[in-house]
Amino acid sequence: MLRRIAPPLVPVVIVLLIFVVAPMLWVFRTSFNELVDGAYMVDALTLKNYTRFLGNPWYLMNTLWFSIRIAVVTTAISVVCAYPVALYVARTHGLQRNILMTLIMAPLLIGLVTLVYGWIVIFRGGGLLNSLMIALHVYDEPVRYMWNIKGVVILLVYIGTPYIVLSLLDSIEKISPYLVEAARNVGASRWTAFWKIVFPLTMPGLYAGLVIVFSLNFAAFAVPLMVGDTSTQMIGLVIYREALLNNDLPFASALSVIMIAVNALILVGMAALFGRLILRKLESDR
């Protein structure tokens, strides 16, 4: 069986080695190099770039911890927004479902730069969002969304929600409708039926969506670059500035390694948490 599977995997392995593994090895090696005045960088084996970041409380709080908080908040909001949408779409069929799926996938089909520029039109002082809120008397004067963390959070939620909806749909559609109906027949409320039946059974899909959205939001740089202000110190944006604006590739490489390592640790912890929750659910059902 291994001989049958191996040949089709050869092109995939080659592509991964060339476009993923090799660049990551180069970034890892570059992170130990040293930036010298008047030179691009020189080969070295120094931990200076790591200690510069990890040994600085300002970087730890205002870049690393700030990025984690934004990723957690935006991912949590995306989950809250995605569940009702996924539950509704799972009950639709035919043309209605096709239209809803097209609307859900629209943010994923539009180029990121084009998408962000469209939201800039909505976010600006006299844009659609402020005009609508003032017309509805939600507030009396325009609220600043551009060059502000509010706009960054809204955009990350907007981009991340479709990923979680699509991940949840697969799990929701595997749930027998008779389970929820039986719970409702014995007196369970809609919330109880969701929390006791639907939510535990959709944990695999929820975890898949969380992995994608958290990783994207933690490493985001295009949205903070175009919508956030100069004080938006998300780690992906800091790496971009250090590499392209300050031309400090060793430090940018060290930040990239740290970002990947922290993201991996968080995802491993998340996997362990979901594994325990699913195991606890299986034990309680026995």
Secondary structure as UniProt FT lines:
FT   HELIX           2..16
FT   HELIX           17..21
FT   HELIX           22..30
FT   TURN            31..32
FT   TURN            37..38
FT   HELIX           48..54
FT   HELIX           57..59
FT   HELIX           60..65
FT   HELIX           66..90
FT   HELIX           94..109
FT   HELIX           112..123
FT   TURN            125..126
FT   HELIX           128..135
FT   TURN            136..137
FT   TURN            146..147
FT   HELIX           149..173
FT   HELIX           177..185
FT   TURN            186..187
FT   HELIX           190..193
FT   HELIX           194..198
FT   HELIX           199..201
FT   HELIX           203..218
FT   HELIX           222..227
FT   TURN            230..231
FT   HELIX           235..240
FT   HELIX           241..245
FT   HELIX           249..285
//
